[in-house]
Amino acid sequence: MVTLLFDQKAAYLGELVTRDGALRHFVLTQAGERAVGGHVLQWQTRGVPFYKGIAKHGDDGSNEFVTYREYVSARDVAFLKAVHGWLTTQGLQAYDIDEPILPMWERLLRLPLEPAERFRFLIAMMRTPVSRLTAWQELLETAERTSQVERAKTQETLAKLKTTVSKHLLHAFEHEPKI
């Protein structure tokens, strides 16, 4: 299972890969390193803090709710559930991604989009019935091809600009009066 992580402003923080709920590996972006990198290191050694509670009923009719913290090991089948709980308490977002969505998410990452736009596209794709995902795939493939053509044109134009500037600078130095 691939779980994508986002902050409150929909910036992509990275992904968590699990198998049967247990950790396989993490991949974090730079923003993810800053936001959760230190915690991820603790999760791998100590586990994810997971809060539980017990209701205590006194003989006098009083009720008390006691919470306590346990650590869920990265190898435990409850690891992913614990991560979801921890992220929620931190105000972060996590989405488990179905297999057909993953290649489309990877295409979205290659497109020149703002984080909030990319996030909205992801949510829309996740809510699209599987039978209609081919339309998304086609649109994303077209957008990626167009983006690559534009990127190539931009690189070509920049190369021409650099060549022209170099020639003008060289010409200027050749005709500069010597002191």
Residue pairs with C-beta under 8 A, 6 or more apart in sequence:
1 17
1 18
1 19
1 21
1 80
1 96
1 97
2 15
2 16
2 17
2 96
2 97
2 102
3 15
3 16
3 17
3 18
3 80
3 83
3 84
3 94
3 95
3 96
3 97
4 12
4 14
4 15
4 94
4 95
4 97
4 105
4 122
5 12
5 13
5 14
5 15
5 16
5 28
5 32
5 36
5 87
5 92
5 93
5 94
6 12
6 13
6 92
6 93
6 94
6 95
6 119
7 13
7 31
7 35
7 92
7 93
8 91
8 92
8 93
9 115
9 116
10 93
10 115
10 116
10 118
10 119
10 120
11 31
11 115
12 29
12 31
12 32
12 109
12 115
12 118
12 119
13 28
13 29
13 31
13 32
13 35
13 36
13 92
14 26
14 27
14 28
14 29
14 32
14 36
15 26
15 27
16 23
16 26
16 80
16 83
16 94
17 23
17 24
17 25
17 26
17 27
18 24
18 79
18 80
20 77
21 76
21 77
21 78
21 79
21 80
21 81
22 74
22 75
22 76
22 77
22 79
22 80
23 43
23 44
23 74
23 75
23 79
26 40
28 36
28 37
28 40
35 92
36 90
36 92
39 86
43 74
43 83
44 74
46 71
47 71
47 72
47 73
47 74
47 76
47 79
47 82
48 71
48 72
48 74
48 79
48 82
48 83
48 85
48 86
49 69
49 70
49 71
49 82
49 86
50 69
50 70
50 71
50 72
50 78
50 81
50 82
50 85
50 86
51 67
51 68
51 69
51 70
51 85
51 89
52 67
52 68
52 69
52 70
53 65
53 66
53 67
53 68
54 65
54 66
54 68
55 63
55 64
55 65
56 63
56 64
56 65
56 66
57 63
58 64
72 78
72 79
72 81
72 82
73 79
76 82
80 96
83 94
84 94
87 93
87 94
88 94
95 122
95 123
95 126
97 105
97 126
98 126
98 130
100 130
100 133
101 122
101 125
101 126
101 133
103 137
104 125
104 133
104 136
104 137
104 140
105 122
105 125
107 140
107 141
107 143
107 144
108 118
108 121
108 122
108 140
109 118
110 144
110 147
111 118
111 140
111 143
111 144
111 147
112 147
113 121
125 133
125 136
128 136
